[in-house]
């Protein structure tokens, strides 16, 4: 099956710093990737849709200047949380769409803790 | 946009019993309905999915039914086992290439 990786798996940072999270499709090309955020005991909330070579589409209420998304290649999308604050602490999960099966595969997630 | 409601939020069953989780969606144009199982701290794992041209799909102990008229779909797990304990999410998608919209999840506990 299709494999999606994320790096790092967890990160702790100080308030005000920026953190970059990478999402890679390891054995397939993904023109479309999605970024979700999941708070404890809650559902996955869509943050943005990332399309290779174009600007990301953000969901209502998600600040595009705070959550920078870059999808520079068919196998890599990055999410940068700029000027992180404690309320940004969450589980960030990406998914990549495998076009041949029209199925989304999820990465293992990144646990962000902002002190 | 699409909205997905999921019930119940928690479900406790005895080992060997059946479990049913139900979801409703708002947009009649949605055409793809996957179910994911998520264990604590891990990624959601696709367990079964159904597309709008099919009414039912089964994979061993797991089945999903879809009623397009009523805009609801259900997950059925038979002969539950303790390892089935997890959070289950339903999702809906409007068209190919768009994001999945998730329900709020159901915490299933199977006691032996």
Boltz contact constraints between the chains, C-beta under 6 A:
constraints:
  - contact:
      token1: [A, 32]
      token2: [B, 97]
      max_distance: 6.0
  - contact:
      token1: [A, 34]
      token2: [B, 99]
      max_distance: 6.0
  - contact:
      token1: [A, 43]
      token2: [B, 102]
      max_distance: 6.0
  - contact:
      token1: [A, 43]
      token2: [B, 104]
      max_distance: 6.0
  - contact:
      token1: [A, 43]
      token2: [B, 105]
      max_distance: 6.0
  - contact:
      token1: [A, 44]
      token2: [B, 102]
      max_distance: 6.0
  - contact:
      token1: [A, 46]
      token2: [B, 99]
      max_distance: 6.0
  - contact:
      token1: [A, 49]
      token2: [B, 99]
      max_distance: 6.0
  - contact:
      token1: [A, 102]
      token2: [B, 96]
      max_distance: 6.0
  - contact:
      token1: [A, 106]
      token2: [B, 43]
      max_distance: 6.0
  - contact:
      token1: [A, 106]
      token2: [B, 44]
      max_distance: 6.0
  - contact:
      token1: [A, 108]
      token2: [B, 43]
      max_distance: 6.0
  - contact:
      token1: [A, 109]
      token2: [B, 43]
      max_distance: 6.0
